[in-house]
Amino acid sequence: MITLLGWMLLALTAVGSLMNPRLAVYCLVWYDNLRPNDDPMMDILFWTSIPFSKIYTAVLLFYLLFQYRRFRMTSDTFHWTIALFFFAVVNSALFAPCFGPAIGRVDDYFKLLLQYYFICAFLREEKHLRSLLWANGSVAMSIALYYCYTKFIKGGRPWEGATGDRNEMAMYMVMVMPMFMIMGLTSTKRFVKLVCFGSLGPLALTILFCGSRGGLLGMGAVMGYMLYRMHHKRWLVVMGVFIALVGLANVPPEIAARFTSIGTASKKDASAIGRINAWGCAKGILRDRPLSGMGVGNFLVDFRRYAPDPEDVHVAHSSFFQLMGDMGYPGLILWIYMVLSLWLVASWLEMRVVRLERGRWTDTRYYLAVVKGGWVGYVLCGSFLSQEDMDLFYHLLAITSRLGFFIGAREVQVRIERREAANAARQAALQAQNPSPEAWPQAQPGMPGAWPQGYQGY
């Protein structure tokens, strides 16, 4: 019965997505982020394995190819960079010692590539971007609520997200927090505002109590950046500072002890020491295999050969060093280019929006603040976690790409409107200088130069 319900849900969402592309993006984010790798979509609802992600992705790919004229995409620097990045993944997989794990990672990156192109193809208007923000926000909120429920109410071991990794869960929530803040600020409905700002509480509690030190640093940096950007909303800055002070004053001792050990972790903490050892391994792989790396999914295959301490085996725990060991220079350079380009392009687009809107805060400018706030969280948390394949980062790339297209179209429209207004003003000025005979003032009888009353001319 449960299996039948699962297949019915999959069929209904697939049919609905063919009618509404925004629903397609929303459901794709849910299927791929709440329960990835084709595990059950949610442990709460389905205990049987239904390949939601693969089937749904295949349906959307068929729909995109069938309707390619309707959803045709323009050329974009991110489009080509992500395609080349995928080729770097394939290149590293071809030279990997163990081909099985490499194929699995190629499949993961291919789904990332499709997610990016689906978003760029199906979200055709700026207002549609809110669907993507709600999709990612609702996934993070579901995980946070279930985490808080199992930890504080049931008193059991909390569920640490779809992957079971608390650091990855905290990183996802750090990147989602700017979305809830901006959706609350830009919504016109009071209920939506309450939901968005109220969601920040469970997200913050989950990040704090899961014990992720990188998550705590990321949350502080992201919220500090967002409050700095929202200086025109002074009430928000005051409220944020007050909540932060109250929260820090009530942190449990065991949590405070873990976070205060950040400064000495590199010398005393086994996890931090293991990460440094793994980074040394990544450097050794890059020197030996600069063009292909060890191969995606093969970082630990020859770990003992390259690591300074062969017995302390750890994964890289850093996106930078993970790519260094997995794909060598090609993948590393392309990923760094995408990370840096995201900030630079978003900043450039914001300058154009400020010029277009004459300094006013519009929804477009708020969306760019979401992108840059998420970027801060990704870079800071990704420095201590291997998340070069994180879906949400590529969603931010897609949002930036679409905003670039929308802003460019708006600039063309504004340019046309201003040209028409200038032409109209010029015509009015010329008409004022050389009025037509119909606009000449009519002389009244008795006025100087007027004909005598009753004179009919020749």
Secondary structure, 3 states (H helix, E strand, C coil): CHHHHHHHHHHHHHHHHHHCHHHHHHHHHHHHHCCCCCCCCCCCCCCCCCCHHHHHHHHHHHHHHHCCCCCCCCCCHHHHHHHHHHHHHHHHHHCCCCHHHHHHHHHHHHHHHHHHHHHHHHCCCHHHHHHHHHHHHHHHHHHHHHHHHHHHHCCCCCCCCCCCCHHHHHHHHHHHHHHHHHHHHHCCCHHHHHHHHHHHHHHHHHHHHCCCHHHHHHHHHHHHHHHHHCCCCHHHHHHHHHHHHHHHHCCCHHHHHHHCCCCCHHHHCHHHHHHHHHHHHHHHHHHHCCCCCCCCCCCCCCHHHHCCCCCCCCCCCCHHHHHHHHHHHHHHHHHHHHHHHHHHHHHHHHHHHHHHHCCCCCHHHHHHHHHHHHHHHHHHHHCCCCCCCCHHHHHHHHHHHHHHHHHHHHHHHHHHHHHHHHHHHHHHHHHHHCCCHHHCCCCCCCCCCCCCCCCCCC
